Amino acid sequence: MINPKSVKFAVIGVGRIGKRHASMIMRNPEAELVAICDVVPFEELDLNQFDQPFFQSIDALLASGLPIDVVCICTPNGVHAQQAIKALDAGKHIVCEKPMGLTKKSCEEMIFKSLQVDKRIFCVMQNRYSPPSIWVKGLVDQKRLGDIYMVQINCYWNRDDRYYYQNGEKHPWKGSIDMDGGPLYTQFSHFVDVLYWLFGDIDNIQAAFQNFAHRHSTPFEDSGIVHFDFVNGGMGCINYSTAVYETNLESSLTVVGSKGSIKIGGQYMNDVEYCNIENYDMPELAKTNPVNDYGDYKGSAANHVYVIENVIDVLKNRKPITTNALEGLKVVEIIEKIYSLKQD
């Protein structure tokens, strides 16, 4: 039973994203941050704003006996699944940063464990909370665009040596196959999620990949072009790159339908750039949150506050879950299918 006054959270992994989770939890009057955890010693982390108990392993955290309802997994991609399963086995709900895992199999194991212990898995896909994304979702669900003919997602970002190196040394996990997985997992899984959320599953996938600017830093591609058909009708593509010079260029979604066409764009899908729909007047949308600013590079809109709010709402039986575990698994499955087309 969830405490009626506060939902108690622990955060595992207190890098930039973990600190963001912790801060959002502390700002919510119905939440309480009871512990933080990282493999890096406390004195080497910038954690002056936190006075909660600190643990250097998930095992020590879970054995502490602290009253924890929810564990936020904010660690490298490659350990999301195993850490989530440990926390589920200890009777905790899970908030899992993207991607849910690096394989469909690992996600299935998470879901199986969650069903065994009757606990929830909340997948962090914060682009669903962006006002332009919510607007497009309404148009698609109401069939205002008619039959969907074509969908294009463009994600052109910068991730150079400022991202893949730390104090002149190769980053301990960014850029590795086992812990990073590649740009569709680390940088662009949010946009694969938006694609699936809006238009459903894909098949007849074709893809081409290149590593233009990162051959010295990553074993995987920095750029790709992916073509596919939608199971529900229409065709689409994702064009992506982390090889853009110096700063992020674009994150956009273009939809061509039988009764209208729209485009949301800008650097982070935060602007409506085009709207022409039969018998439709464009409404005024809510203001988009600022982007996540990580200093040398930037990410998608800072919507983690809504993720924490949704966790609390669901656990208090007020609202449905925004991104459930099956949807998180589906995103990983789609990426796995795309990457299976790589030539050895």
Number of C-alpha atoms within 10 A of each C-alpha: 6 13 12 9 11 16 23 21 27 30 27 27 23 23 17 13 17 21 20 18 27 24 16 19 25 16 12 16 10 17 20 19 25 21 23 28 25 21 13 14 11 16 8 7 11 12 15 8 9 15 11 13 14 20 20 16 15 21 13 12 22 20 9 13 8 13 14 22 21 27 26 29 30 26 23 21 24 21 18 24 23 15 21 29 21 16 22 25 16 14 19 26 25 27 26 25 23 27 30 34 29 27 17 20 14 20 26 16 14 26 21 13 18 23 12 11 14 12 17 22 27 26 25 27 26 22 22 22 19 22 20 22 21 14 16 20 17 13 16 17 11 10 14 19 22 17 16 22 17 18 23 18 25 20 25 23 27 23 24 19 17 15 16 19 16 11 7 9 9 15 16 12 16 20 22 17 15 14 19 22 24 22 20 26 21 18 20 24 21 21 24 19 26 20 21 17 17 17 20 14 17 20 14 10 16 15 17 16 18 15 17 12 18 20 12 8 17 18 14 19 21 24 23 18 15 18 18 19 19 20 13 12 15 17 18 22 19 21 18 24 26 25 20 18 13 13 17 21 18 19 23 24 24 17 21 19 19 15 15 18 21 19 22 23 20 16 21 24 26 23 19 20 14 14 15 15 18 13 8 10 9 11 7 7 13 10 11 17 14 13 15 17 13 11 7 13 16 17 17 22 20 18 21 21 17 17 24 22 16 19 24 22 15 15 20 16 10 10 13 12 19 18 19 15 23 16 18 25 23 20 29 27 18 21 21 17 16 19 17 10 13 14 7 3
